[in-house]
Amino acid sequence: MKKRYRVLSVAATVSMVVAGLAVVPVATNAATVLTISTDLPLQGSSFDSNDSTNKAIALYLKQIKYKAGKYTVKLKVYDNATAAKGGWDDAKCAANAQAHVANKSEVAVMGTYNSGCAKIIVPILNQAPGGAMTMISNANTNPGLTKVWNPGEPDVYYPKGIRNYARVCTTDDIQGAAAAQFAKSIGVKSVYVLNDTQTYGQGVGQAFTTEAKKIGLTVLSSGAYGEGWDAKQSSYEAMFTKIAALKPDMVYIAGIFDNNGGQLVKDKFKVLGDNTVVKMMAPDGFTGYPDFNSMPEADGAYLSFAGLSTELLLKNSPNGAGAKFVKAYKKEYKKDPIGSYPIYGVAAVQVILAALAKSDGTRKGVTNAIFSGAGITIPANQSVLGKALTISTLSGDTLAKDITIEVVKGGQETTVKAWTVK
């Protein structure tokens, strides 16, 4: 018997609460009402950030009166996590993909948060009857989804030979390289790389390792993407004791906090010392987690984010669309968005809605609007990112190569600087 997955939706004539938020689109002619969805993990450590993303999108749709050109839009929220996994689940991702295709009013998906989940969903959407269904991610950073990376990538995700996946954040070949360059800039000479054995962790670990070697850092770990840690282990003291003998200047943790990152960080601190003794750095898979930021052992840890942090967005364009939206979010929910990916979720929806407005209202039409002709550009004065957002019609990648370096200080992610990969 198949397990049922939980699906939350917002109907055109009734209100439904999504994480405490009521969203009530206006009633209209059913022929012009189309569904867009989000597909994010809403259980486990990443709940806070992804719940914030759903709230941000719901607020944005309310602001624009649920309109995209001549169409009225309603929102459907999918959860791709399970309590047992404490995060995204491959079977749940596959089930959600089938549900997206089966929902005839649904024309596009905003998601996923995890690259491994996207690699399951994208090929199914690509083969949707009547034309490939678009998915645009706010957070997927694995390069293989859009460019040559591992064997067979990215073509394996597009069995129909056409692209239907895009993203508004940059990729791990950029993020990993930026992290290695930053590490060298603060005096790091040797580093040990760990990865969580998942698609994302191995990808960013590989990018960091490659660049670190290229620029002259001594990489003490073996393999293309470092040593894998088992998320089911109760202790990592033995592993860090082995690492301690090599005397690294830094440990680079390539992965997501959901994969027992809390225990990993505690044991790093216990064996190697705090982040003034042996520095610790992690990619965006550790950003947007209040549980991580509040750990005493995390204080002083460096992070990278595959875009512009909300802090930089506000600084760079204090009167722009993004700053105004963050202010509206805080007014609506009495707190700031958690992490920086919620604003990128709204950016992804802006692309979807622009494509929908240009289209004939079909899945094929939305996909064609993004990947043919002039494609989609969100002008700077409208973009919640505070700058023009352009999606490549060839790859689906954003043309921006933004990276933010952060540090955990006093229980908060604090921006250090924007980083341009050399």
Helices and strands as residue ranges (DSSP letters): E 7-9, E 16-18, E 21-23, G 30-32, E 33-40, H 47-63, E 67-68, E 71-79, E 81-82, E 87-88, H 90-102, E 106-111, H 115-126, E 134-137, G 143-145, G 155-157, E 165-167, H 172-185, E 190-195, H 199-214, E 218-219, E 227-228, H 237-244, E 250-254, H 261-272, E 279-282, G 284-286, H 290-293, G 296-298, E 302-305, H 310-316, H 321-333, H 341-358, H 363-371, E 377-378, E 389-390, E 403-409, E 412-419
